């Protein structure tokens, strides 16, 4: 294939590059158990020379980047954006663990200002195990990044031969390979054996249409998530603020109700703490009207609590005005 796309491959911590003790090891592949270090991107690519059918690949020579905090994500986003600005790079694949893969993908979707393909991929089983999903997920991620139809669709995830939008996807199973689902809206397309095929595109603002600019952000505002449940201690809300939270996301009960947190959160909202109401149930929108409406708080639409926290943190880099924050949840 002439003029094959040039795809940068980068990897952080996670299962996909990990090595187990033997081929039957599906649970003890952390280096502290297996004694074997994670594979580098170059080692994984060398194990699958067939990838050269689809793309020319290159690897980032910098240190492994972590994704444990919002500031980690800020640094990763800036680095990826710098790479995608290069004329010799046509797309990028970021490999990381599946535990917080959806959060990284959504953050990059909101902050990387490029229309070049950006694919986030992980695996449920290590690179060395029997029936691993790591091999096909990696190959398909590169195929999707090399596909011209991926351009302009924002950040996507590729696992189990399914392409999902970063905004919509979430992890739904602890160990099974079909873990990543877009519950409300479904897949964008498939990485099938014959070709990459898309059936829809995201309509919410992302990447090149995003207003969030990390170049001037030195530290991400702290946002905490509160989880609604029977027996919850509402004093946790005040404790989170006392420990530095500028914003709070309520993983509400039912359709986003505050439950026992109601009084505490109303007081904090009156004091200027920015609060967004999400829901713990996993599907559906939280409305800004009706029984669960709260004056001075934003409704997070159908974003799950962890993604609502990312959008709220980015929103707080620009404003503390609750009406503007609500606009962001409506647009992103």
Secondary structure, DSSP 8 states (H G I E B T S, - for coil): -TT--EEEEEE-SSSTT---SSTT-SS--SHHHH------HHHHHHH-GGGGGT-EEEE--S-----SSHHHHHHHHHHHHHHHTSTT--EEEEE--STTHHHHHHHHHHH----SEEEEE--SS-TTSTT-SHHHHHHHHHHHHH-GGGTTS-EEEEETTEEEETTT-EE--SS-TT-EE-TTT--SEEE-SS-EEES----S--GGG----GGG-SS---EEEEE--TT--THHHHHHHHTT-SEEEEEEBTTTB-GGGHHHHHHHHHTT-EEEEEESSSSS-B-SSGGG--TT-EE-BT--HHHHHHHHHHHHTT---HHHHHHHHHH-
